[in-house]
Amino acid sequence: MTKEYKTITEIAGPLIFLEKTEPVGYGELVHINLPDGTTKRGQVLDTSADIVAVQVFEGTGGLNEESGVVFTGETIKLPVSKDMLGRILSGSGEPLDGGPRIVPEDRVDVNGASMNPYSRKPPEDFIQTGISTIDGTNTLVRGQKLPIFSGSGLPHNEIALQIARQAKVPGSTEDFAVVFAAMGITNEEAQYFMQDFEKTGALERAVVFLNLADDPAVERIITPRLALTAAEYLAYEHDMHVLVILTDITNYCEALRQMGAAREEVPGRRGYPGYMYTDLASLYERAGVIKGRKGSVTQFSILTMPGDDITHPIPDLSGYITEGQIVVSRELHRKGIYPPINVLPSLSRLMNSGIGDGKTRDDHKAVSDQMYAGYAEGRDLRGLVAIVGKEALSERDQRILEFADLFENRFVRQGRDEDRNIEDTLNVAWDILSELPEALLTRVDNKYIEKYHPAHKSN
């Protein structure tokens, strides 16, 4: 179809409504020719017997009822090539780094194809991020989707960049790439991301998509889909292992809410659309490992919890779809601890599949359990100390209380450029556990104590 229709009846926010003239498909790409000769792009959002709703990517400024609409008969496609690595692109896939447009090897539908559950291979390969609180106690596994729950003003972007720089599969010679997509960020944040990627050399193996806060909300809905399409192409066509980092899913959901309001939909919880769960699942479920394919897609999506509320619809729904969560703590941040990851509410449901002898180390599970138990009890004792004072505690409880402080200051705390391998992480854990009497190490088998405990290793 190449006919141009001048049947716009209404312009509402980022949407235009026009009288239907021929059958059009949901998600179809649209070109809108403005009276001044410029062209904007849009996508069919809804279609009924007589009206078509189109969302306009570049905003509806300058549009009027004289604008012509051309239905292309195609869905939105991303031009893909291995040359994407090392490039910084806009939220709609246009170059931002001053380089040429990407010469495509293929053009791929950004909505991707659903992954058949039967063809999925259970994730089992450990990915090392270099951050002890993730590698040691909430291990990331290749093919997993593991969100980071944060709050406004917390250093989630710094954590994301550190993971992007450091992530690797130990002992593996396979190609590893990072696809980084930022949605609704400020110009200042965009410059920070670009400079960090270029300065540290991480850009060589990365594809970066940046959607700015002043870009149209509609583009924000497309950005993560472009990123995941690029990741799937690199993973399944070039056998690469790809880590996708999406920040910030909350800005994405706000764009969904804005679009829903423009369409006058009946809102769901807190004004978000009722289909937000399905929409988020269409992003998160594009992570995985496929049987018979060498590549994989692993996802770290970062979302800021409005008001630090973990029961807010965005973290709540994300938690149902993903395989755990990493929780960034305001309390640890106030203490000046980086990265301020609270391991107690954090969880990696696939951790046990990716650790142990031959993957990380034979003592990993036992050490992780012991550290978690000791820190949980130490945190509880802090509440008791506030009431009865430290002197009222038994000697055992005082040791556990000191352990909680050591855990935060030596295991959780690390430098922004400190890349700890899994051996370093487990050795730091043993150094801290050695401060406790051996009788309290109830979750660690004696054979591991004899093999790894500093007091036994020195004998």
N, C-alpha and C positions, 0 to 999 in steps of 0.2 A: 504494500500500500504506500503510495507516495503522494496521495491527494492531500491538499492543504485545506483544513476546515477552519472557518471563521465563525464558530458557533459558541464562543465563550459566553456563558450567561452570568457567571458570578466569580469573583476573586475573593477568597477568604484566607487571610494569613498566608501560609506557604502553599495553599491549594488553589487550583482553578477547577471550575465545573463547566462542562460543555455538553451541548445536546449531542446525543449519540447519532451517528450517521451510518456506520458500518460496524460489524462485529469486531471487538478488540479484546486482547487477552490481558488477564491480570498480570501485573509486573512488566508490561510492555514498555519499551523505551519510546519516549516522545521528544520531538524537537519542536520548540516554540519560536517562531520567527517574529521578532518585535518590529514595530513600525520604523524604528531607526536603523534597521538592517542587521542588528545583532541577533544571535541565536542563543536560547537557553535550553537546558535539557530537563526532562521530567520523566516520571514513571507513573503508569496507570495504577491507581491505588484501589479503585472500586469501580465497578461497572454494573449498571442495572439496565432495564429495558429501554430507558430513554436518556439517562444521564451518565456521563463518565467523570470520575474525580481523578485529577492528576496532581501529584506532588511535584513541585518545581525545585530542583536542586540549588539553583543559584538565587533563590528568593523571587518574589513576584513583583519587585520594584520595576517600573517601566512598562509593565504589561497593561493592556487594556482590551476592550472587546474587539478591536481591529487586529489583534495579534492572530497569526495563523498557526494552527496546530497540525503537525504531521506525525502520524503513527507509523513507526518504522517496521513493526512486525517482529522485532527482536527484543530479547531481554537485555539487561545491563551485563556487559561482558568486560572482563579485565584483560588487557593485553599482557601476556606473561612471557618471560624469558629468564634464563639463568643470569642475564646481565642486570636483573633487578637487584642482585646482591651489591651492597655498597651504595645504594641510592636512597635519597630522601624524597618522598612524594607527598602530595597534599592528600587530604581526606577523600578526594575524588580520583586519585591516581595520577595527577599531573606533577611533573618534576618541580621540586622546590629548591634543588641544590645547584641550579644554573646549568645542569647537564642537559643533553639532548633527550627527546622523547625516546621511550624504550621501543626498540624494533621487535615486534612480537614474534615468538615462535608459534604462538597459538593465542586464541581469544577464548576465555573460559567464563561461563555463566557464574556470576558472583554468589548466587544462592546455593551453589554446590549440589551434589547429589547426596541423598541420605545414605548413611553407612548401614548396610545390612547387619543386624546384630549377630547373625550366624557367622559372618565373615570376620568379625572382630577377634583379635587375638588378645588374651588376657595380658595386661601390662606387667612386666617383671624386671625390666632393666633399670638400674639405679642411675639417676641423674644427679651429679654433684653440683650444687650451687655455690659452694664455698662459704655458706652461712650455717653455722653450727646448729642454730635452733631449728633450721629446716632439715639439714642433712642428718643430724643426730636424733631428733625426736619427732619430726614430721616429714619423713623422707618423701621426696618427689620421685615418681617412677615414670619412665618413658611411656607416653600415650595417655597420661593422667590429665584431668582437669582439676586444678587446685587453686581456688580463689584466695586473694589476700583481702581480708576485711579490715578496713582502716577507718580513720576519722579525719575531718578537715584539719589541716595544719600539721598532720603527722607525716613523717618522712617516707611515705609509701613510694613516691617517685624515685627517691634515692635508692631504696631497696630494689625497685624494679630495674634500675640502671645497673646496680651491682650484680644482680642475677644475670642480666643481659651480657655483661662483660665476662663473668666468671663461669657460667654454666657449661658443663662438659660431661661426657660419659668417660669415666676413668679407664685408661687402658685401651680405649677404642680408637681405631684409625679412621672410622667412618666420618663422612662429611656432616658437620653440625652447623646449623644456621639459626638465626634469631629473626623473627618478624615482630616488630614493635609498632603498635598502633595506639596513638594518643587521641582521645576524643574530648572536644570542648575545653582545650587547654588555652591559657593566655599566651600572648606573644612572647612574654618573658620566659615562660616554661618551655615554649617551643625552641627558643634560642639556647636554653640550658641543655635540653635534650640533644640538639644538633651538635653543640660544642663538645658535649661529653662523648658522644659516639665518635666524632672525628678525632678528638684529642687522644682518646684511649686506644684507637685502632679497632674498636669493636665493630665499626661500620663496615669493615671489609667483609664480614660474614653476616651482615644484617640488611633487612629491608625495613625502612621506617616510613610509616604513614602518619601525618600530622593533620588533625582537624582542629582548627582554632575556634575559640569561643565566639568570635564574630562571624564565623562561617554559618551558613543556613543549617537549621536543625535537621533538615532532610538529609543533608550530606553526612551528618553524624550517624544516621541509621545505616548508611551504606559503608562507612569506613571499616568497621570490624569485619564486614563480609568481604571487602577487598583484601584485607589482611589475611583472612582465613583461606581465601581462594589462592593467594600467592603461596601460603604455607603448604596447602594441599598439592599445588603444582610442583613445588620444590621437593616435597616428600615422596610423592607417588610417581612423578615423571623423572626425577633426578636422584632418587634413592637417598635423599638427605634426611637427617633427623632434625626436625624443626621445633623450636620452642617459641610459642606465640605469647606475647605479653600484651594484654589489652588494658588500657587505663584511660578513662575511668568509666566503669560500667554504669555508675550512677548518672553521669552526664548523658549516656546513651538512653537510659530509661526516662530521664527528663524530656529528651527529644521525642520519645514515644508518647509521653503524656501530652506534650504540646501538639503533636499530630492528631492524637485522639480528640483533643479539645477542638481543634480546627474542623474536624469531621463531625463534631457534635455527637460523639459516641457516648453511651451511658457509661460513666466511670466505674471502676472497681475500687479496691482498697486504696484509700488516701488519694484518690483521683487518678491512679494509674489505670491503663486499659486492662480489661478483664483477660485479654489474651497475652499479657506480659510473660506469664510462665512459659507458654508455648514459644513465644518469640525468643526468650533467653535460651530455652532448650535448643532452638535452631542454631544458636551460636556455640553453646558449650558442647553439644554433642558432635561437633565437627572435629573433636580431638579423638585420637585413638591409634591403634596399630591394626593393620589389615593383614590377615593370613596370606602368605605368599608374596607380600610386598616388603621390600627392604626398608623403606622410609617410615617415618612416624610423625605424628603431630601431637605435641604436648602443650597444654594451655595454663598460663598464669593470668587470671583476670583480676584486676584490682578494682575494688569498689569502696567508696567512702560512705560509711553509714551515717545518714542524717541524724544529728544529735547523738552520735555514738550508740544508736539503738540497734542492737543485733536482731530485734524482732521486727524491724522495719521491713516492708514488703520486698525490697531489693535483695538484702542479704538473706532474708527468710526463704524466698523462692530459689535463690542461687544455691543455698545449702541443700535443698531437696534434689537438685539436678547434679551437682558436682560431687567429687569424691573427697570431701573434707573441706577444711579451711585453715588459713594461717591468720591469726588475729593480732593486729598491731595495737599495743597498749598505750593509752595516754599516761597512765601512772608511771610506767617505765620511762617514757619519753621525758616526763617532768624530772625524773631522777638523773637525766642526762645520759641514759643508756642507749646506745645504738648497736644493732637494730632493735627497736623496742618491741620485740615479738614475745607475746605471752603464750607459753607453751601449754598452759592448763586448758583454756578453751579451744586451742588449736588441735587439729586432727588431720591425719592423712590415712584414709581408709585403705589405701593400697600399699601402705608402708611395708607390711609383712611380706608382700610378694617381691619386694625389691631389695631386701637386706638379707644378711646372713653370710655364711661361708661361701666364698667364690663370687659373691656380689659386692659386699662391703667387708664385714669381718664377723667371725663366728660369735663374738660377744655382743654384737650391736643391740639386739633385741633386749637382752638382759640389762645392759647398761642403760638403755633408754628408759626401761620400766623403773629401774631403781632411781634414776635422776628425777623422773616425773613424780614418783611417790614421795621422795624426800622433799622436793620443792613444794608439793601440794601441802604436806604436813607443816612445813616451815611457814608457809603463807597463813595457814590457820592459826599457828602459834603467835604470829604477829598481832592478830586480833585479840588474843588472850593477854599478851603482854600489855596492850593498851589499857586493859582493865585491871590486872593484878600486879603488873610490874615484872621485870625480868628476873628479879631475885626470887620470886615465888615459884619459878620453874625448876623442875628436876634437872640434874646434870645432863641426862639424855636429851631432854627437850631443848636445853640450851645449845647442845651440839647441833641439833636439827635446825634450830633458829639461825645459827651461824652458817649452816650449810646453804640455807635459802639465799643469804647475802652473797656467799661465794658463787653460787649458781648464777646469780644475776650479773655479778661483776667480772667473772672469769669465763663463763660459758656463753651467756647471752651477749655480753658486751664484746664487740670486736671493731676493728677499724673499717672505715668506708671502703678502703682498698685492700683489706685483709682477706686473702683467699685461702681459707683453711681446707686442706683435703680431708677425706674422711678419717684417715689415720690420725691427723692432728686433732680433729674434733673428738674422737674417742679417747685419745691420750689426755686431752684437757679434762674430759669427764672423769677418767680414772684418778687424775691428780686431785680433783675436788672430792671424789668418793673416798679417797684415802684419808681425808680429814675426819671421816666418821669411823667409829669402832667397827671392826669387821663383823661383830655380832649384829649390827644394824643393817648389814647388806643382805637382807632376807630374800631379795628378788634375783640375786646373782648366784649362779652355781659355783661351788667351790673350785671346780676345774678352771673357771675363768679368773677367779681371785688369784689362784696360784700362778696362772699364766701372765696376767696383765697388771695385777695390783703392784704399785711402785715398791711397796715393802718387800714383796716376794721377788720382784724382778732384780732388785739390787743384791739379793743373796746369791 
